[in-house]
Amino acid sequence: MSTRTVRFKQVDVFTSVPFRGNPLAVIFDADDLTTGQMQAIARWTNLSETTFILRPTDPRADYRVRIFTTATELPFAGHPTLGTAHALRESGHAPKTPGKLVQECGVGLVTLEARTGGQWAFAAPPARITPLDDAQQKRLADALAPLAIDFAATPCAVDNGVPWLVIRLADAAQCLAMTLSPAARETLTALVAEAGTHGIVVYGPHEGGVPATFELRTVLLGAENIEDPVTGSANAALAMLLTAQGKRPGDAYTVRQGTALDRDGRVSIAYDDRADGSPVWIGGDSVTVIDGTFRF
């Protein structure tokens, strides 16, 4: 039986310390893999996402990426975008423009740039925002009780390629206290299906902005039914929703995510209207944990 090997990295994203962020598998030289083979590899790695680097079809792009969960392909995701760019730069890839990368993916072209302090960030794709109606908000409150939802910020479905139902809680402690009973999961699964989203994002402010402006958690509901450690697309969704609701905390802020899973993900968000059509940049550190070859 013949085998093939390709370059492979496993990267921890939104952290500079291994095992504290969100892991990502990156497969290089994937142009001749079929969709079925990519899905099989992603199912085997058993990570929240696995990415496959291919030659771009758009001359403006540095590379093309396909992003798979264990169950399906995504048009866009945040931590795979940052992690793939990190792996590609570390492999020796020379960007067309120094300090900048253009990724081609399912939502189109996504720009990444080197930011102050050595972090890289991506310009978030535009988002579609849809508030929950009154009846849905009542069901949401019942499902999350006794947590205090801050309804001054209406819970909304936010879709930037990965759709999330975003919910503001009274504070960070409420966010960390969240536990979901089977009945709550059942109600929330029905709500996210109605809203056309993959799961919920709950967030709450830290007093005095320490250790971050917000604490955030994301829970996938339905087929996967897991909590994701650190989620770039959810942070992008929140950043755009904060602007739409008039609750933006200045021109930059930070998010801590993964605390409930014994992780310590840190996300940097900056608003910058010059950013290739997107006003939101999502940034963070990445570190390579495994570097080698993948055989199949």
HELIX and SHEET records of a PDB file:
HELIX    1   1 THR A   35  THR A   45  1                                  11    
HELIX    2   2 GLY A   78  GLU A   90  1                                  13    
HELIX    3   3 THR A  116  GLY A  118  5                                   3    
HELIX    4   4 ASP A  134  LEU A  144  1                                  11    
HELIX    5   5 ALA A  172  ALA A  177  1                                   6    
HELIX    6   6 PRO A  182  ALA A  195  1                                  14    
HELIX    7   7 GLU A  207  GLY A  209  5                                   3    
HELIX    8   8 GLY A  232  ALA A  244  1                                  13    
HELIX    9   9 THR A  259  LEU A  261  5                                   3    
SHEET    1   A 6 GLU A  73  LEU A  74  0                                        
SHEET    2   A 6 TYR A  63  PHE A  68 -1                                        
SHEET    3   A 6 THR A  50  LEU A  54 -1                                        
SHEET    4   A 6 ASN A  22  ILE A  27  1                                        
SHEET    5   A 6 THR A   5  VAL A  13 -1                                        
SHEET    6   A 6 SER A 286  ARG A 295 -1                                        
SHEET    1   B13 GLU A  73  LEU A  74  0                                        
SHEET    2   B13 TYR A  63  PHE A  68 -1                                        
SHEET    3   B13 LYS A 100  CYS A 105  1                                        
SHEET    4   B13 GLY A 108  ALA A 114 -1                                        
SHEET    5   B13 TRP A 120  ALA A 123 -1                                        
SHEET    6   B13 VAL A 280  GLY A 284 -1                                        
SHEET    7   B13 GLY A 265  TYR A 271 -1                                        
SHEET    8   B13 ALA A 252  GLN A 257 -1                                        
SHEET    9   B13 PHE A 214  LEU A 220  1                                        
SHEET   10   B13 GLY A 199  PRO A 205 -1                                        
SHEET   11   B13 PRO A 163  ARG A 168  1                                        
SHEET   12   B13 CYS A 156  ASP A 159 -1                                        
SHEET   13   B13 ARG A 128  PRO A 131 -1                                        
SHEET    1   C10 GLU A  73  LEU A  74  0                                        
SHEET    2   C10 TYR A  63  PHE A  68 -1                                        
SHEET    3   C10 LYS A 100  CYS A 105  1                                        
SHEET    4   C10 GLY A 108  ALA A 114 -1                                        
SHEET    5   C10 TRP A 120  ALA A 123 -1                                        
SHEET    6   C10 VAL A 280  GLY A 284 -1                                        
SHEET    7   C10 GLY A 265  TYR A 271 -1                                        
SHEET    8   C10 ALA A 252  GLN A 257 -1                                        
SHEET    9   C10 PHE A 214  LEU A 220  1                                        
SHEET   10   C10 GLU A 227  ASP A 228 -1                                        
END                                                                             
